[in-house]
């Protein structure tokens, strides 16, 4: 399938909100809590080759590089505006990360490319179920045997309070794509994509619903 350059959901659902993305995520998702927990979970080590799918403005990719300078960190995103912001942040911090413009597709990386870890945060809830499945399947294909997938995203909304808060996200990103996440679809999709040892490692309650941290392995 050929994708148009604008065939993606902007960072906050609307392109005009992109300049507010970092501030909104910080205020509405308890970002410092879940993102730091995700970085600890990923635990980059020297020699790691890590892909951040839907890297946005580069917050996680830069955190991982700062945490482990000996790891190779690649951020992938189809939105040129957020990638430009990521590049400026990297320059300001003096951190060297790879930034790739595009979607996660079979042709995105040279044949035979393998990563030790693939991560994605706040991406899967924005896309249709078929796209969630495709992303997870391709992520597994890019992992070396024994590699790990780390996902932070809105998962099962277990309480009425979390379901109510999640409506803020749904109003921005659309109910059709986000509702399956709220019903807890992600672990099943990871299993369908061929991952094993699928675990929900942490659930973080936020003003916009609960964010789950998942880990899964490629055998």
Steps between C-alpha positions, in 0.01 A plus 500: 500500500635842406463755776452870453740718697205638698337160564555506876334626816683811629649489848192640678249397237507841328800650316444845649546354850849359427685798655320421826580129493785482753319724747170312463664160546685622807188646661237244401677163509737511800772466240793514740361196682423266213779608265771455761349164592502401133866603464589291805305209356682527165830517690731587209844342518817560295455356152122513505337600171163647599216618275240745632193473276302824488772684688323837482714781635766253612444508875544126555775455240703778660439364849629159390810650335575709808451191715735289288733683256627163378163407350390583147161673511281549193178699504242445226205730432300605191441855625774738379403769750551283807824360355629854455423565864679178596806604301512839673470335840781256415725784387427697814588204720800396295364149454547297183190307396380386157175654381317335210200655326236246403264226602596160634498298178701211361691741277581753774828335599752303290426131468648307788488791748447370851447683825558365849202694633200673343292747695192712437312742722158658453475387138290185480187654649488749211476251215239245377519141623641379168778757531569402860539141377725605212729709722539219752566243228766715335654585837543130569656452156760768575602348832796269527423161659465559872422867442243685706202720423419777748173690467351781706147584397145532617390149588205353683313778680406312814299757694221746426737786590763383249236444230371852556848650477573302185216679323734800470733287288211354304367846416837585343599169341156358416282241670530228236876458534529560873213287632675164435792616715264595782356148482845343544575380147877551493628182672285286270632681195857447617429130533345496153812668361712215633640645821544289812538569873261794472473693826331815618783637714340812645174697491523876555181691575492839327246781448437358152459134594743228599818435304631144499859394451535170315795274429506215251770282348593364160612139542 
